[in-house]
Amino acid sequence: MVRIKDIAEKCGVSTASVSYVIHGRTDKVSPAVREKIEKEIASSGYVSNQSAMSLVSRSSGLIGVAVANGQDKKNILSDPYFGAFFAYLESEFRKNDKYILIILNQKSDEILKDAMRWNLDGLILCNHHKDVMVDISSQYLKPVVTIDASFVYEYNKLVQIFVDDYNGGYITGKFLASAGHRNVAMIDDTDYEADRHRWRGFRKAFEDAGIPIDEKSHFIIDIQKEEMTEGLNRMYPLMLEKTAIFCVSDFYALQVINFLQSKGVRVPEDISVSGYDNINYSTICTPKITTVSQDIEKKAKYAVDSMLRMIEGKEVEHNIKMPVELVIRESTRAL
């Protein structure tokens, strides 16, 4: 294993100079010396010892990504949206010599214990309810970024990044109403007040078109209490009364389409189905899914940039709302 001492001897400089370059304190050495050291590091294959660096810098280089996992009924890591989001996060943090630690715990006290145990440099909270996010951010003194939590909570160590879910629901409803659909429903996995933005927008679009729809058309499959297939079988008679179904995610839309087709129901000839997120799978299934597109990669970049800026003590934008757009494909049709 190549040591800092070996690089110093090869370059004819002190170990302190090599350490300065490795730790990014390049103002401590001349440009010529820095260039010589960087070339030697690259050619020698030197790999820094993260544990040793953590002791010196008091930074673990780890960012916790805490995700609510839905307990026994849903493995969040099987959701393509989160798979893509985690991949983008890891790639962006790695460019900045930081790495992610995924935490699947549900409770705020467990997340805080993990944050202290690993000496995390910051936390990214995904898929948690408002009370958990507020509880953690009020106790945790290091930077916190929340994903997809569209509530306003002012705290100088907290950044909220979310998409315009109300508009995503609205543009979906407006499209389906303009296509002649009157009997519609939305399939969701939560009825929590803070998570109803997509449903509110969807419902408002139909109301604006003079087509009232009520809460009975908001189909809830609580994945903490029942399997997806159990919920779909329970709702199947109600689904047959509808001409279009809006799903809270593409992952759900894929399952709904597969379920309907297994029952001999054609999509979109018998029932139109639309989704949300525009994941890669939405373009390789049959039929291709009409969906609301959000930029998952850009969301990850916002999260990484915000986290790094807070760690460095720089100014940040505390509430970032990202736009969405409707992508029309084969899974929906006009009546």
N, C-alpha and C positions, 0 to 999 in steps of 0.2 A: 504494500500500500504506500502510495506516494504521500509524504508528509510535507507540512509547511516548511520545515527545516530543509528538506531536500530541494524545494523550489527556490528558497532563499540562497542556498549555496550555489545552485546552478546559475542564478541571475546575479550573484555577487552583491546581494542586498541583505538587509536585516530581516528577521522573521516578522518584525513589527510591520515593515513595509508590505510584505506579502499579506499579512492579516488585514491591513487597511484596505487593500484592493479586493480581497475576498468578501469583506463586509461592506463594500460599497463606499468606503470613506476615502475616495480618490483624491480629495482635496489635500490629503496628507502627504501625497507623493507627487513627483513631477510627471508630466505626460509621458516622457520617454521611459521612465522607470515603470509606470503603470502599463504601458504597451508591452514592455519586455516581460513583465510578470504575467500579464494576460495570455501572451503567446505561449509561455512555458506551461501555464495551467492547462491550456487547451491541448498542447502536444503531449503532456505527461499523463493525461487522463485523471488528474486529481479530482477526488470527490470529497466534498466537505462533510464533516461529521455533524449532523443536525443537532444531536444531543449536546455536543460540546458548544456549538454556536448558541444554543438556547441558554446555556449557563452564562455565557458572556453577555448576550444581548437581552436576557430576561424575556425573550420572545420564543414561543414554541414553533412559530411558523405554521401553526394549524388554525384553520377556521372551522368551527363546528357548523354543520348543516342539520338542524333539528327538524324532523318531519313527523307529523302525526300519521301513524300507520294504519288507523282504522281497526286496531285490535285484531281479532282472529278471523274476521270475515273478509279482510282485504289486505293483500300484500302490496303496499304502495310502490315497491320497486318493480312490480310487473306492469305498472301504468307507463305507457310509452312517453307520455308528457314528462314525467319526472325523470325517466331515463335520459331523455334528451337534455333536460335542464341541468341535471347533475354533470353530464358530460361536458357541457359548455362551461359550467362553473369550474370544474377541475382544470380544464384547458386554460382558462383565463387566469386562474390563481397560480398555476404552475409557471406561467410566463413571468410571474412576479415573485418566484421562489417561495410560494406558499401553497399549502395543500389542504384538502378538505377531509374532515372526519364526519361521517354520516351518523346521526343519532336518531334512532327510531323510537325513543321513549315518548310517552304521552304527557306526563305530568311535569309541571314547571320545576318542582324541586329536584326531580331526577335529572332534568336537563342542566340545571345549575350545578349539580354535583359533578356531572361529566365535564362541564366547562372548567370547573376548578381542578378536577383530577388531572386533566390534560393541559392545564394552563393555556387554554385557547386564547388566541388573539382577538377573537370576535365570534359572534353567533349570527347565523342566517336562519330565520324561522319560517318554515313552509307548512301550509295546510293546517295551521293551528287556529283555534278560535280566539277571539279578541281577548277574553279574560286571561288566557295563558300568555299571550304576547305582551299584554300590559304588565302582568305579574313579573315576567322575566326581565323586561326592559327596565322596570322600576328598581329591581334588585341587582342586576348585573351592571357593573361599572364600566365594562368595555363596550365597544361599538356593537350595535344590533341592527340588522337589516331584516325587515319582514317582507315576505313575498305573498302577493294575492290577498292582502288584508286591507280592504279599502275603507278603513275608518281613520279618522284624523285624531292622532294622539301626539301632542307636541312634547318632544323630549330631545334634548340636544345630542344624545348618543344613539338616536334611532332614526332610520330611514325606511320609509314605506314605499314599496314598488308594486304597482298593481295595474291591471289593464282596465279599460273602460267597459266593465261588464254590463252595465245598464244599457249602453249603446249597442253592445254586441247582441243582447237579447232583442233590443228594439229593431235593429236592421234585419234580424232574422224574421221577426214577426211581420214587419212591413213587407218583406219579400213574399212570404207565404200568403199574406192577405191579398197582395196584388196578383198572386197566382190563382186566386179564386177559392182558397181554403177557408172554411168557416168552422168546421169541427176539428179543433187542434188540441194538442196537449204538450206538456213539457215533462220529461223524465229527469228527475233530480235525485241527489243522494243526501240532501239535508234540507231541513225546514227552519234552520236557524235564521233569525232576523237579519243578522249581519251578512249572510251568504245568499240573500234572495235577489241580488241586483239583476241577474240575468232573467229571472222570472218576471220581475217588475217591468223591465224594459220590454220583454216579449208581450206581456199582457197589455201594456200601454199602447203598443203599436196597433193591436187589434181594436182597442177602444177608440183610438184616433180614426180608425177606418170604419167605425160604426158597428163593430162586431164584438160585443161584450163576451168575455170568458171569465169564469169564476175559479175559486180555489180548488174545486173538484177536478179541474183540468191540470192541476199541478201534482203529478204522480211522484210520490216519494218512495224510493227504495233505500231504506236505512241499512247501509252495509255493515253497521255494527251489530245488527240484529238478525239479518237474513242474507242468504246468498243472492247474487244477482239473478240467477235462474229461478229461484223461488219467487222473487219479487216480480219478475216478468210473467211467470205463470199465473200469479195472483192477479196481475193487471191485464192479462190477455183479453178477457171479454170487453174491458173498457177500451183497449187499444183498437179493437175491431170497429168501434164506433167512430174513430177518428180518420181523417184523410191525411193528416200530417202530424208528425211527432218531432219535437225539438229536444235534443239530448244535451245534457249539461257538459258533455265532453265527447270527443271523437271516440275515445275508448268505450264509452257507453253506446255510442251510435253503432260501432262495429258489432257489439254484442246484441243490440236490438235488431239490427239487420239480419244477423245470423239466426237469431231466435225466430223472427218472422218467417224467414225463408224455410226454416225447418218445419214450420207449420203450414207451408204451402202458400203463404202470403207473399205476393210479389212487391218488391220495392224498386221503383216508385209507382208502378202501375196501380197497386191497390192502396198502399200507404206510402207517402213521402216521408223521408227521415233526414234530418240535418243534425250536425254536430257542432263542436266548438274546440278550437286549438289549432287545427290544421296540422296535425302530426303527419309524419311520412306515410303511415299506414292508410291514411285517408285517400291516397292517390293510387294505391296498389290493390285495393279490394274491389269487389264487384257488387253493386255499382260503386263508382268513385263518389266520395261523400261531399255534399254541400256543407260548408262549414264556416265558422268565424275564425279568421286567421289572426293570430297574435305572433309577434316576433320573439320567440323563446330565446334565441341567441342574444338578441339585444337586451332582453330582460336580464340575462345572466351577466352581460357586460356592465350594465347599470349597477347590479348588485356588487360585483367585484370592485368597480371603480369607487363606488360609495364607501365600501368597507375600507379600502386602502386609504382613501382620503381622510376618513375619520381616524384611522390608526395613526396617520401622520399629523393629525391635528388641524386639517384643512377644512375650509367651509364646504358644506354639502347642501344639496336640495333635499329637504326632508320628506316631501310627498311627490312621488313621480307617477303620474298617470299615463299609461301607454295607450296609443290608439289601436283600433281593430278595424278589420274590413271583412265584408262578406265575399266568399269564394263560391260561386255557383257551379255545381258539377252534376252528376248523373242521378243522385239519390232522391232528387225532388223533381216534380213536374207540375205544370199548370193544369187546372181542371177545365 
